[in-house]
Amino acid sequence: MTQSRAILLTGASSGTGLSSGSGKAAALRLHRAGWPVYATGRNVAALSDLADEGITVMHLDVRDEESMAAVVKRITEEHGAVGTLINNAAYSLNGTIGETPMDEVRAQFETNVFGLCRLTQLVLPGMREQGGGRIVIMSSIFGMFATPGRGYYQATKHALEAIGDSLRLEVAPFGIKVVILQPAPILGGFVPDSVADLGMESHENPALYRDFWEHFVDWHQAYRLSDNPPLRGKIAVRAENVAKVLEKAVSTPNPRIRYRLGMPPRLLPKMRAIIGERGWEKFVRLFFPTP
């Protein structure tokens, strides 16, 4: 059986989170390189610009198995199997560990982890039958460590690191490769203008960390501009750079286990090993917003 070149990309319509814009940029880059791309998202209308480019766009909600199965079925009918799955769909939940309602925590894991797992399960039979395939997992620099205010989001990225490592060893006998991307924060995505933008109306005791959340909002302004960003924004990455590495992860015959995008994902693990856990916590307190 000839191996499929069809790429299933999730989260192409996402407008929030640290991976904002990378889905669309990847869809365009891969399409222009000649790959048959199926760009999916919950909001198909938001994918109209990709459709105008000739990219196949489809509705897919990683919390809805019927929509996932429908996309996999269509690609299988048209190409024999999904050749590459790029798990990009995610969002970032703001909130402290003690005050975030559990239904929001569950929704975060449903989207960022459980949906990814189920979609991966749906594409694996076709990949095994064709004797190969590729699964790309969009993790984050925050799959390496955690900071205050986004602990549950960061927990999902830690989970993806473990899932990716287990999956890679499990599917290697079938010729399937698993690649993890760890980008630094991506410029030009959703940046809150106020505490109200963080979506924490339902959280307990919103006044408990008021000063922290105001600092949190101000701190993230450095990541707003994709051109000539100030201060911390200069060590972030652009969606186009993420797309370039995604193309490499898809097309390279022997891809890396992990692609670390930007200086922080390459530097910080070494720094943590050198300065130790107490030193690392001091660094987190000094660099990131902390109550």
KOLLUM-350570 format. One record per residue: residue number from 0; x, y, z of N, C-alpha, C in turn. Coordinates in steps of 0.02 Angstrom, whole numbers, plus 50000, padded with zeros to 5 digits. Atoms other than C-alpha are relative to their C-alpha. Layout:
REM KOLLUM-350570
ATOM     n    n_c1    n_c2    n_c3   ca_c1   ca_c2   ca_c3    c_c1    c_c2    c_c3
ATOM   NUM       X       Y       Z       X       Y       Z       X       Y       Z
...
REM end
This chain:
REM KOLLUM-350570
ATOM     n    n_c1    n_c2    n_c3   ca_c1   ca_c2   ca_c3    c_c1    c_c2    c_c3
ATOM     0   50042   49940   50000   50000   50000   50000   50044   50062   50000
ATOM     1   49963   49938   50004   50069   50169   49949   49983   50044   50060
ATOM     2   50012   49959   49941   50091   50282   50100   49968   50067   49980
ATOM     3   50036   49937   50012   49973   50430   50106   50044   50060   50017
ATOM     4   49967   49937   49986   50041   50607   50099   49952   50050   50032
ATOM     5   50051   49954   49974   49880   50682   50167   50015   50021   50071
ATOM     6   49986   49972   49934   49903   50795   50318   49935   50024   50032
ATOM     7   50057   49977   49960   49768   50817   50449   50027   50047   50053
ATOM     8   49976   49949   49954   49799   50978   50545   49942   50026   50042
ATOM     9   50053   49974   49956   49693   51024   50696   50018   50070   50025
ATOM    10   49989   49934   49970   49671   51195   50774   50020   50054   49951
ATOM    11   49981   49949   50049   49691   51293   50612   49961   50064   50009
ATOM    12   50040   49940   49991   49554   51414   50663   50008   50032   50068
ATOM    13   49992   49974   49932   49616   51444   50840   50025   50071   50000
ATOM    14   49979   49930   49994   49631   51626   50889   50028   50016   50068
ATOM    15   49974   49987   49933   49691   51606   51068   50051   49948   50019
ATOM    16   49950   50047   49976   49827   51522   51164   50069   50014   49974
ATOM    17   49931   49986   50017   50015   51515   51148   50017   49976   49930
ATOM    18   49986   50023   50068   50005   51426   50980   49960   50038   49948
ATOM    19   50042   49961   50045   49899   51562   50901   50036   50013   49934
ATOM    20   49974   49983   50065   49926   51581   50714   50043   49946   49969
ATOM    21   49955   50051   50028   50041   51431   50696   49963   49950   49957
ATOM    22   50039   50047   50040   49902   51320   50628   49989   50025   49929
ATOM    23   50011   49972   50067   49858   51435   50484   50066   50006   49962
ATOM    24   49936   49992   50033   50040   51472   50447   50027   49933   49975
ATOM    25   49978   50066   50020   50079   51286   50442   49960   49974   49941
ATOM    26   50043   50023   50055   49930   51247   50331   50021   50031   49934
ATOM    27   49979   49965   50060   49985   51378   50205   50068   49975   49975
ATOM    28   49933   50020   50019   50167   51326   50206   50000   49929   49970
ATOM    29   50002   50069   50024   50131   51141   50185   49963   49994   49934
ATOM    30   50038   50001   50062   50001   51171   50050   50043   50026   49942
ATOM    31   49958   49970   50053   50121   51281   49951   50059   49956   49983
ATOM    32   49946   50048   50014   50252   51144   49966   49974   49938   49965
ATOM    33   50028   50055   50039   50133   51024   49879   49968   49944   50040
ATOM    34   50032   50051   49960   50061   50926   50024   49924   50008   49998
ATOM    35   50073   49995   49994   49875   50885   50024   49981   50011   50074
ATOM    36   50013   49980   49931   49820   50977   50182   49925   50003   50013
ATOM    37   50068   49993   49975   49657   50958   50275   50004   50041   50064
ATOM    38   49996   49953   49943   49649   51110   50389   49933   50000   50036
ATOM    39   50062   50008   49964   49520   51088   50525   49997   50045   50061
ATOM    40   50011   49960   49941   49444   51185   50668   49927   50001   50017
ATOM    41   50070   49996   49979   49285   51218   50764   49963   50052   49960
ATOM    42   50032   49945   50036   49251   51378   50667   50022   49998   49927
ATOM    43   49981   50008   50070   49253   51336   50482   50001   50067   49964
ATOM    44   50001   49934   50032   49209   51515   50434   50067   50036   50008
ATOM    45   49935   49968   49988   49375   51570   50510   50054   49971   49955
ATOM    46   49952   50031   50045   49462   51456   50384   49990   50019   49927
ATOM    47   50016   49982   50070   49393   51542   50230   50060   50023   49961
ATOM    48   49941   49977   50036   49560   51621   50188   50043   49940   49978
ATOM    49   49964   50061   50021   49638   51447   50184   49964   49966   49943
ATOM    50   50039   50029   50055   49497   51383   50075   50012   50038   49935
ATOM    51   49986   49959   50059   49530   51528   49956   50066   49982   49968
ATOM    52   49934   50021   50025   49708   51462   49939   49997   49931   49968
ATOM    53   50006   50067   50028   49641   51293   49884   50010   49944   50050
ATOM    54   49991   50049   49947   49664   51206   50051   49931   49972   50019
ATOM    55   50062   50030   49977   49529   51083   50104   49990   50017   50073
ATOM    56   50014   49983   49930   49448   51147   50263   49938   49961   50023
ATOM    57   50054   50040   49973   49333   51046   50375   49989   50017   50074
ATOM    58   50016   49992   49929   49244   51060   50541   50027   49941   50039
ATOM    59   49977   50052   49955   49330   50963   50679   50006   50030   50070
ATOM    60   49997   49980   49930   49305   50983   50866   50030   49940   50038
ATOM    61   49967   50057   49967   49425   50876   50968   49961   49976   50062
ATOM    62   50043   50024   49945   49290   50863   51102   49939   49962   49973
ATOM    63   50057   50032   50033   49169   50785   50976   50025   49944   49956
ATOM    64   49973   50057   50037   49213   50610   50918   49969   49993   49931
ATOM    65   50032   50007   50065   49086   50612   50777   50034   50044   49948
ATOM    66   49967   49955   50048   49171   50762   50695   50070   49974   49984
ATOM    67   49933   50027   50012   49343   50682   50716   49996   49940   49953
ATOM    68   50007   50059   50042   49285   50517   50641   49981   50017   49929
ATOM    69   50021   49980   50068   49204   50607   50493   50060   50024   49959
ATOM    70   49941   49974   50036   49367   50695   50448   50047   49942   49982
ATOM    71   49956   50057   50013   49470   50536   50464   49971   49956   49945
ATOM    72   50034   50041   50051   49342   50441   50358   50010   50031   49931
ATOM    73   49993   49968   50066   49349   50570   50218   50072   49995   49975
ATOM    74   49931   50004   50022   49538   50574   50213   50018   49928   49979
ATOM    75   49987   50070   50017   49544   50384   50213   49969   49981   49933
ATOM    76   50033   50014   50064   49420   50375   50069   50039   50032   49942
ATOM    77   49967   49963   50054   49521   50502   49968   50074   49984   49992
ATOM    78   49927   50011   50002   49700   50451   50012   50021   49932   50028
ATOM    79   49983   50065   49973   49692   50278   50090   50011   50000   50075
ATOM    80   49987   49993   49928   49741   50341   50263   50022   50072   50013
ATOM    81   49968   49938   49981   49796   50494   50357   50075   49987   50001
ATOM    82   49928   50009   50002   49980   50512   50317   50035   50031   50059
ATOM    83   49971   49963   49944   50023   50642   50449   49945   50033   50040
ATOM    84   50045   49965   49955   49924   50702   50599   50040   50052   50038
ATOM    85   49969   49946   49962   49975   50872   50668   49950   50021   50054
ATOM    86   50043   49983   49943   49897   50892   50840   50016   50070   50025
ATOM    87   49986   49930   49983   49891   51081   50855   49945   50032   50042
ATOM    88   50056   49969   49965   49720   51114   50933   50013   50003   50075
ATOM    89   49990   49990   49928   49734   51186   51109   49978   50071   50018
ATOM    90   50009   49932   49976   49692   51335   51215   50030   50004   50070
ATOM    91   49967   49990   49936   49766   51410   51372   49950   50025   50052
ATOM    92   50046   49982   49946   49661   51414   51530   50038   50042   50052
ATOM    93   49971   49957   49948   49701   51557   51649   49967   49985   50066
ATOM    94   50030   50011   49935   49677   51532   51834   50049   49967   50048
ATOM    95   49958   50032   49950   49760   51480   51996   49974   49930   50015
ATOM    96   50018   50070   49987   49759   51298   52050   49942   49995   50050
ATOM    97   50050   50006   49947   49652   51329   52204   49933   50031   49984
ATOM    98   50061   49962   50011   49520   51442   52127   49965   49983   49934
ATOM    99   50030   50015   50065   49486   51373   51951   49947   49945   50007
ATOM   100   50052   50051   49995   49320   51279   51940   50020   49935   49964
ATOM   101   49979   50064   50028   49343   51094   51905   49969   49986   49932
ATOM   102   50028   50012   50066   49226   51095   51756   50043   50033   49946
ATOM   103   49955   49967   50047   49346   51218   51672   50066   49961   49993
ATOM   104   49940   50042   50002   49494   51108   51718   49987   49939   49955
ATOM   105   50017   50059   50042   49407   50957   51640   49995   50019   49926
ATOM   106   50005   49977   50070   49368   51057   51482   50069   50012   49971
ATOM   107   49932   49989   50024   49551   51106   51470   50033   49934   49980
ATOM   108   49971   50064   50016   49606   50925   51476   49964   49965   49943
ATOM   109   50037   50029   50056   49467   50870   51357   50027   50025   49934
ATOM   110   49976   49971   50063   49533   50988   51224   50073   49984   49989
ATOM   111   49927   50002   50011   49721   50985   51251   50029   49930   50004
ATOM   112   49971   50067   49990   49745   50802   51300   49954   49945   49974
ATOM   113   50042   50058   50016   49596   50684   51285   49978   50000   49927
ATOM   114   50019   49997   50070   49540   50746   51114   50058   49980   49955
ATOM   115   49939   50018   50037   49718   50731   51049   50010   49924   50001
ATOM   116   49990   50072   49993   49728   50554   51116   49949   49961   49957
ATOM   117   50051   50037   50038   49564   50499   51037   50011   50007   49925
ATOM   118   49988   49991   50072   49604   50575   50867   50061   49959   49978
ATOM   119   49942   50042   50015   49773   50489   50873   49979   49927   49993
ATOM   120   50024   50069   50004   49684   50324   50907   49963   49988   49934
ATOM   121   50039   50008   50061   49571   50354   50756   50043   49995   49937
ATOM   122   49958   50002   50060   49714   50380   50633   50049   49942   50000
ATOM   123   49948   50052   49997   49829   50241   50694   49985   49937   49959
ATOM   124   50011   50060   50041   49740   50092   50611   50019   50009   49927
ATOM   125   49982   49988   50070   49760   50170   50439   50075   50006   49990
ATOM   126   49927   49994   50005   49942   50213   50472   50033   49932   50005
ATOM   127   49971   50067   49994   49980   50036   50529   49988   49959   49936
ATOM   128   50016   50038   50061   49893   49964   50376   50044   50020   49942
ATOM   129   49958   49977   50056   49995   50071   50257   50074   49994   50015
ATOM   130   49930   50012   49983   50156   50032   50350   50040   50062   50018
ATOM   131   49964   49940   49979   50199   50206   50411   49954   50059   50009
ATOM   132   50038   49939   49988   50143   50379   50457   50040   50044   50047
ATOM   133   49966   49953   49956   50188   50526   50564   49949   50037   50043
ATOM   134   50042   49963   49953   50111   50606   50718   50042   50055   50031
ATOM   135   49965   49942   49973   50165   50780   50769   49959   50029   50056
ATOM   136   50034   49974   49941   50121   50845   50941   50027   50069   50017
ATOM   137   49979   49932   49982   50124   51031   50979   49999   50007   50076
ATOM   138   49992   49988   49928   50190   51046   51155   50016   50074   50010
ATOM   139   49985   49931   49983   50266   51204   51227   50062   50001   50044
ATOM   140   49947   49991   49950   50412   51272   51325   49973   49985   50069
ATOM   141   50030   50012   49935   50289   51255   51469   49981   49927   50010
ATOM   142   50001   50072   49987   50292   51067   51446   50061   49980   50040
ATOM   143   49939   50013   49962   50461   51081   51534   49996   50023   50072
ATOM   144   50006   49973   49933   50413   51184   51686   49935   50038   50005
ATOM   145   50064   49966   49989   50267   51279   51761   50010   50066   50037
ATOM   146   49999   49935   49968   50230   51455   51821   49931   50014   50029
ATOM   147   50066   49984   49971   50089   51534   51923   49951   50027   49947
ATOM   148   50053   49971   50042   49924   51572   51837   49978   49959   49942
ATOM   149   50019   50042   50056   49924   51440   51701   50018   49927   50014
ATOM   150   49977   50066   49981   49962   51281   51797   49963   49943   49966
ATOM   151   50038   50054   50031   49821   51178   51723   50016   49995   49925
ATOM   152   49979   50002   50070   49866   51227   51544   50069   49967   49994
ATOM   153   49932   50027   50002   50048   51187   51579   50000   49926   50018
ATOM   154   50006   50072   49984   49996   51020   51656   49981   49960   49938
ATOM   155   50018   50036   50062   49917   50973   51489   50060   49992   49955
ATOM   156   49941   50005   50042   50079   51010   51400   50051   49950   50029
ATOM   157   49959   50052   49969   50176   50905   51526   49972   49931   49981
ATOM   158   50031   50064   50018   50052   50765   51490   50017   49980   49928
ATOM   159   49986   50015   50070   50083   50778   51303   50072   49977   49991
ATOM   160   49930   50023   50003   50270   50758   51331   50004   49925   50016
ATOM   161   49999   50071   49981   50240   50591   51418   49964   49957   49948
ATOM   162   50038   50037   50050   50109   50535   51292   50041   49991   49937
ATOM   163   49959   50004   50060   50224   50575   51148   50057   49951   50006
ATOM   164   49944   50046   49990   50370   50479   51223   49977   49927   50001
ATOM   165   50026   50068   49999   50265   50325   51258   49977   49978   49931
ATOM   166   50027   50017   50065   50178   50330   51090   50055   49986   49949
ATOM   167   49946   50008   50049   50340   50347   50992   50029   49930   50003
ATOM   168   49971   50067   49993   50408   50184   51063   49949   49946   49983
ATOM   169   50052   50050   50013   50242   50093   51045   49987   49991   49925
ATOM   170   50018   50005   50071   50215   50133   50860   50060   49993   49954
ATOM   171   49940   50006   50042   50396   50124   50800   50001   49935   49960
ATOM   172   49999   50062   50039   50376   49940   50748   49957   50002   49937
ATOM   173   50045   49995   50059   50242   49995   50623   50024   50054   49951
ATOM   174   49973   49949   50045   50353   50127   50541   49971   50069   50011
ATOM   175   50032   49936   49985   50259   50271   50624   50047   50041   50044
ATOM   176   49956   49956   49962   50362   50418   50687   49959   50051   50039
ATOM   177   50033   49952   49957   50311   50533   50829   50049   50056   50017
ATOM   178   49958   49942   49992   50381   50709   50842   49966   50049   50048
ATOM   179   50027   49950   49953   50359   50837   50982   50033   50067   49985
ATOM   180   49974   49932   50009   50377   51025   50956   49993   50037   50067
ATOM   181   49999   49960   49938   50424   51137   51103   50017   50072   49983
ATOM   182   49984   49931   50017   50408   51318   51047   50000   50045   50062
ATOM   183   50007   49944   49952   50442   51471   51153   49933   50034   49986
ATOM   184   50062   49964   50015   50291   51587   51167   50002   50030   49930
ATOM   185   50005   49978   50070   50230   51638   50994   49972   50070   49997
ATOM   186   50019   49930   50004   50217   51821   50950   49935   50011   49962
ATOM   187   50057   49979   50039   50059   51905   50891   49935   49964   50015
ATOM   188   50061   50035   49982   49933   51789   50972   49958   50039   50048
ATOM   189   50044   49967   49952   49800   51827   51100   50040   50025   50059
ATOM   190   49969   49969   49942   49867   51948   51230   49946   50040   50036
ATOM   191   50054   49965   49965   49748   52010   51366   50014   50075   50009
ATOM   192   49994   49928   49987   49716   52197   51380   49980   50017   50072
ATOM   193   50023   49987   49932   49636   52182   51551   49988   49933   50035
ATOM   194   50014   50060   49963   49602   52057   51689   49935   49968   49976
ATOM   195   50063   50026   50025   49426   52041   51619   50009   49955   49939
ATOM   196   49986   50041   50060   49501   51968   51459   50023   49930   50017
ATOM   197   49973   50065   49981   49569   51820   51557   49946   49947   50009
ATOM   198   50056   50047   49996   49396   51741   51571   49995   49962   50065
ATOM   199   50001   50033   49935   49397   51706   51756   49939   50021   50042
ATOM   200   50058   49975   49964   49223   51770   51801   49972   49948   50048
ATOM   201   50029   50053   49959   49172   51602   51874   50048   49975   50055
ATOM   202   49952   50025   49952   49328   51578   51980   49985   50025   50070
ATOM   203   50014   49982   49931   49319   51582   52169   50045   50058   50022
ATOM   204   49963   49946   49968   49372   51739   52263   50045   50037   49951
ATOM   205   49959   49968   50051   49430   51842   52112   50046   50055   50027
ATOM   206   49958   49947   49972   49502   51977   52226   50062   49973   50034
ATOM   207   49946   50030   49962   49622   51855   52309   50068   50015   49970
ATOM   208   49937   49989   50035   49758   51879   52177   49996   50061   49954
ATOM   209   50012   49943   50045   49706   52048   52104   50066   50030   49975
ATOM   210   49937   49969   50021   49881   52124   52104   50039   49955   49953
ATOM   211   49964   50047   50044   49955   51967   52028   49971   50001   49930
ATOM   212   50030   50003   50067   49830   51964   51884   50011   50065   49961
ATOM   213   49985   49937   50034   49858   52147   51845   50072   49999   49974
ATOM   214   49930   50007   50023   50045   52113   51836   50004   49950   49943
ATOM   215   50002   50052   50052   50008   51957   51732   49981   50030   49932
ATOM   216   50023   49967   50062   49915   52062   51603   50054   50046   49972
ATOM   217   49948   49953   50022   50050   52196   51595   50061   49962   49972
ATOM   218   49940   50038   50019   50189   52067   51581   49993   49971   49930
ATOM   219   50010   50032   50064   50112   51985   51428   49997   50048   49941
ATOM   220   50003   49952   50055   50106   52146   51327   50062   49995   49955
ATOM   221   49939   50006   50040   50284   52111   51268   49992   49950   49943
ATOM   222   50009   50051   50052   50216   51968   51162   49945   50018   49950
ATOM   223   50055   49979   50044   50082   52068   51073   50022   50009   49927
ATOM   224   49980   49981   50067   50180   52131   50923   50044   49947   49968
ATOM   225   49959   50049   50035   50249   52012   50794   50059   50034   49965
ATOM   226   49945   49963   50030   50359   52148   50717   50031   50047   50052
ATOM   227   49963   49958   49954   50493   52232   50822   49971   49999   50071
ATOM   228   50028   50004   49932   50430   52168   50990   50048   50029   50051
ATOM   229   49956   49972   49949   50496   52251   51148   50025   49947   50048
ATOM   230   49975   50037   49943   50603   52173   51284   49993   49924   49993
ATOM   231   50004   50073   50000   50553   51993   51322   49975   49971   49935
ATOM   232   50027   50025   50063   50461   51978   51158   50053   49982   49949
ATOM   233   49947   50014   50049   50627   51973   51067   50026   49929   50003
ATOM   234   49977   50069   49996   50662   51797   51129   49942   49951   49986
ATOM   235   50056   50042   50021   50490   51733   51075   50010   49980   49927
ATOM   236   49996   50022   50070   50458   51651   50905   49938   50023   49962
ATOM   237   50056   49980   50043   50345   51693   50759   49965   49938   49973
ATOM   238   50039   50056   50027   50207   51583   50689   50032   49972   49937
ATOM   239   49968   50023   50062   50300   51574   50523   50060   49955   50014
ATOM   240   49944   50044   49981   50452   51500   50611   49976   49932   50023
ATOM   241   50030   50063   49979   50342   51369   50692   49980   49959   49939
ATOM   242   50022   50034   50061   50269   51327   50521   50060   49970   49963
ATOM   243   49939   50025   50034   50444   51308   50448   50025   49936   50033
ATOM   244   49976   50060   49965   50493   51183   50583   49949   49943   49993
ATOM   245   50051   50051   50012   50327   51092   50563   50010   49966   49933
ATOM   246   49987   50029   50066   50366   51068   50379   50059   49952   50004
ATOM   247   49942   50043   49992   50534   50996   50428   49981   49935   50036
ATOM   248   50022   50058   49961   50452   50880   50555   49959   49952   49957
ATOM   249   50042   50041   50044   50333   50818   50419   50041   49968   49944
ATOM   250   49968   50021   50062   50453   50802   50273   50068   49966   50008
ATOM   251   49934   50031   49990   50621   50749   50347   49993   49924   50009
ATOM   252   50006   50073   49994   50646   50561   50325   50011   49975   50072
ATOM   253   49985   50021   49932   50719   50544   50500   49996   50061   50046
ATOM   254   50007   49939   49961   50649   50687   50605   50027   49992   50070
ATOM   255   49979   50001   49930   50709   50735   50777   49943   49975   50044
ATOM   256   50051   50017   49951   50619   50669   50929   49965   50063   50024
ATOM   257   50026   49935   49979   50597   50850   50987   50032   50055   49960
ATOM   258   49976   49938   50029   50613   51015   50899   49988   50055   50051
ATOM   259   50006   49945   49953   50648   51157   51021   50008   50065   49963
ATOM   260   50002   49940   50041   50601   51323   50942   50014   50061   50043
ATOM   261   49982   49941   49962   50684   51480   51005   50055   49984   50051
ATOM   262   49945   50009   49952   50824   51507   51130   49977   49973   50068
ATOM   263   50018   50024   49933   50727   51480   51294   49992   49924   50007
ATOM   264   50007   50073   49991   50678   51296   51264   50067   49963   49997
ATOM   265   49934   50032   50003   50860   51256   51224   50043   50016   50061
ATOM   266   49957   49976   49946   50938   51357   51365   49975   49981   50070
ATOM   267   50025   50004   49931   50822   51341   51515   50009   49931   50033
ATOM   268   49988   50064   49967   50834   51152   51546   50073   49993   50024
ATOM   269   49930   50002   49979   51025   51167   51552   50011   50046   50061
ATOM   270   49994   49953   49944   51011   51318   51666   49972   49970   50064
ATOM   271   50030   50031   49941   50896   51224   51785   50045   49947   50030
ATOM   272   49956   50053   49976   51016   51078   51796   50061   50029   50036
ATOM   273   49940   49969   49971   51159   51196   51839   49985   50034   50066
ATOM   274   50012   49959   49940   51076   51309   51968   49960   49963   50053
ATOM   275   50036   50038   49952   50971   51175   52053   49928   50025   50010
ATOM   276   50071   49985   49993   50789   51177   52108   49987   50065   50038
ATOM   277   50010   49937   49963   50804   51319   52236   50018   50059   49956
ATOM   278   49980   49947   50046   50897   51425   52111   49950   50010   49944
ATOM   279   50050   49996   50053   50770   51383   51977   49938   50036   50023
ATOM   280   50060   49967   49974   50625   51437   52087   50012   50075   50009
ATOM   281   49984   49928   49995   50713   51602   52121   49996   50033   49932
ATOM   282   50004   49973   50068   50730   51627   51934   49928   50009   49978
ATOM   283   50071   49995   50019   50545   51591   51904   49968   50059   50035
ATOM   284   50029   49944   49962   50499   51715   52041   50023   50067   49972
ATOM   285   49973   49937   50024   50611   51849   51967   49976   50016   49929
ATOM   286   50014   49987   50070   50566   51826   51783   49925   50002   49984
ATOM   287   50072   50006   50017   50382   51776   51780   49957   50034   50053
ATOM   288   50047   49973   49950   50231   51857   51864   49988   49949   50055
ATOM   289   50009   50044   49943   50216   51783   52038   49963   50037   50055
ATOM   290   50035   49967   49945   50095   51821   52180   50047   50020   50056
REM end
